[in-house]
Structure formats: structure tokens, C-alpha cells
Amino acid sequence: GLAAEAALLRSVVDAGIPLLAVCLGHQLLSTALGAKLHIGAANAIGIGTVDVVSDDHVLGPAGTTAPVLHWHHDIVEAPDGATIVACTDQTPNQAFRLGDVIFSMQFHVEVDRHMLDRWLAVDEMADELPPETRLTLASDFDAVAPRMRGLANRAFGDFAEAVLTRD
């Protein structure tokens, strides 16, 4: 199924159709466009930040940080022509833009507390958590949830605007 998704993503990019990719979608989009995936190169799970390295109307001005939920083990390089807008020391391509209508992010801002609780109720997901993260994830999430919600609203609003104004 992933090969079919990759082909679809290439078609979407070639057609200039707006696209918002998150987590596995970020990895699929990047690799579909020729970027290399590094399996198991990271262990990023829990609340953290990303460094904004290029001015972005969703994440903010370059030089700032944005709170996010990390939940990945793989790292993907950015595809040719992409502008990286966020990174961490461990994951240089946390978010990128490709043209005016494609935004892709490795991290999660779309998660609310209800969704997080549902993820944590899945044994396979909860088992991925380091013990110290398991103890603090809910309170860490609650502390940054309002700011993450603002990022999510801007990301999804930006995507909706791109869809609505597409020729």
C-alpha cells in the first residue's frame, strides 16, 4: 500500500494540489520525492520543541521555538526543492514547505488531550514510551496544549485556504 500512496503523493505534487502531511505522511511524501529515510535514527517521543529555521506563517519567525508532540523513530531528509522550516538537533527535517501549497511536518500539533489519551490506551504505543516520559507526558502535554492548538489551527486553516483558493 505504501508504494501506491507514494505514487499518489507524487501525482498530487505534480498537479500542484494543496497537501498537508503529518508524521508518516511527512516521511512518505519526502521519500516519494526522492529523499532518503533513515530507519531507527531517532528516538523522539514526548513533548518537546522544534527550532523554527525559516520564517513561517504557521510556526512563526526564524529563531523561535514551537512546542510539539514528537512520536517517531525514523528520520527523513528533505526532498529537493523543499525549504526546511523547522528542525531539532536529532531530526534536521522536522518540517518543510514545497512551493506555496505543500506543508509537511514530522511532529504532531493536531493531537488534543482526548486523542493523546486514546493513543496511550493502545499498548503498542504506550510501550514505546520511556518510563520517565510515561510519568510526565499528560502533564507536559497539558502545559503546551493551548499553544499547540494555535499551531494546528494555523496549519489547518492555511491548508483550507490553499484548497479554497486553488485555481
C-alpha positions in Angstrom: 0.0 0.0 0.0 2.8 2.5 0.7 4.0 2.3 -2.9 0.6 3.3 -4.1 0.4 6.1 -1.6 3.8 7.3 -2.8 2.7 7.4 -6.4 -0.4 9.3 -5.4 1.6 11.8 -3.4 3.9 12.4 -6.5 0.8 13.0 -8.6 -0.6 15.5 -6.1 2.7 17.4 -6.0 3.0 17.4 -9.8 -0.6 18.7 -10.1 0.0 21.5 -7.6 -2.8 20.2 -5.4 -2.5 21.5 -1.8 -1.2 19.0 0.6 -0.7 18.8 4.4 1.4 15.9 5.5 1.9 14.8 9.1 4.3 12.2 10.6 4.2 9.1 8.4 2.7 11.3 5.7 5.8 13.5 6.1 8.1 10.5 5.6 6.0 9.1 2.7 5.9 12.5 0.9 9.7 13.0 1.3 10.6 9.6 0.1 8.1 9.7 -2.7 10.0 12.8 -3.9 13.4 11.1 -3.7 14.6 11.9 -0.2 16.3 9.2 1.9 14.7 7.7 5.0 17.0 6.7 8.0 15.2 4.0 9.9 15.6 4.0 13.6 17.9 7.0 13.6 15.9 8.9 16.3 14.1 8.2 19.5 11.8 11.2 19.6 8.7 10.6 21.7 7.1 13.1 24.0 6.6 16.8 24.3 9.4 18.9 23.0 10.1 21.8 20.7 11.2 22.4 17.2 13.5 25.2 16.2 12.0 27.4 13.5 14.8 28.0 11.0 12.9 29.8 8.3 10.1 32.4 8.7 6.8 30.5 8.5 3.3 31.8 9.0 2.3 28.7 10.8 5.3 28.0 13.1 6.5 31.6 13.5 9.6 33.6 12.7 13.0 32.1 12.3 14.9 31.8 15.6 11.8 30.9 17.7 10.8 27.5 19.0 7.4 25.8 18.8 6.0 23.2 21.2 5.1 19.9 19.6 4.4 16.3 20.3 7.2 14.1 18.9 6.4 10.4 18.2 8.9 9.0 15.7 11.9 6.8 15.4 12.8 7.4 11.7 14.3 10.5 10.2 13.8 11.6 6.6 15.8 14.0 4.6 14.0 16.9 2.8 13.2 16.4 -0.9 15.0 18.5 -3.5 13.4 22.0 -3.7 11.9 21.9 -0.3 12.5 24.7 2.2 13.1 23.3 5.7 11.2 25.5 8.2 11.8 23.5 11.5 14.4 21.2 12.9 15.8 19.7 16.0 19.3 18.5 16.8 18.3 14.9 16.3 16.0 15.5 13.3 17.2 18.1 10.8 13.9 17.9 8.7 11.1 18.4 11.2 9.0 20.5 8.8 9.3 21.7 5.2 7.4 23.7 2.6 7.4 22.9 -1.1 6.1 25.8 -3.1 3.1 27.7 -1.8 0.6 24.8 -1.2 2.6 22.0 0.4 3.4 21.9 4.2 4.8 18.8 5.7 5.7 18.1 9.4 7.3 15.1 11.2 5.7 16.1 14.6 2.2 16.4 15.8 0.3 19.6 16.6 -3.1 18.1 15.7 -3.3 15.9 18.8 -5.7 17.0 21.5 -5.9 15.5 25.0 -8.7 13.1 24.0 -6.6 11.8 21.1 -3.5 11.5 23.3 -5.4 9.5 25.9 -6.7 7.2 23.1 -3.1 6.7 21.9 -1.9 5.9 25.4 -4.6 3.3 25.7 -3.0 1.4 22.8 -0.5 -1.0 24.4 1.9 -0.9 21.4 2.0 2.9 21.6 2.3 3.2 25.4 5.0 0.6 25.4 7.2 2.8 23.1 7.4 5.4 25.9 10.5 5.7 28.0 9.5 5.3 31.7 10.2 9.0 32.5 8.1 10.1 29.6 5.2 7.9 30.6 5.2 9.6 34.0 5.1 13.1 32.7 3.5 13.0 29.2 0.0 14.0 30.2 1.0 17.0 32.4 3.7 18.1 29.8 1.0 17.9 27.1 -1.5 19.9 29.1 1.1 22.6 29.7 1.7 23.2 25.9 -1.7 22.2 24.5 -3.1 25.7 24.0 0.0 26.8 22.0 -0.1 23.6 20.0 -3.8 24.1 19.3 -2.9 27.5 17.9 -0.3 26.0 15.6 -2.8 23.3 14.5 -5.4 25.9 13.8 -3.0 27.9 11.6 -1.7 24.8 9.8 -5.2 23.5 9.0 -6.5 27.0 8.3 -3.6 27.6 5.9 -4.3 24.2 4.2 -8.0 25.0 3.9 -7.3 28.4 2.4 -4.9 26.8 -0.2 -7.7 24.4 -1.1 -10.4 27.0 -1.4 -8.3 29.4 -3.5 -6.8 26.8 -5.8 -7.3 27.5 -9.5 
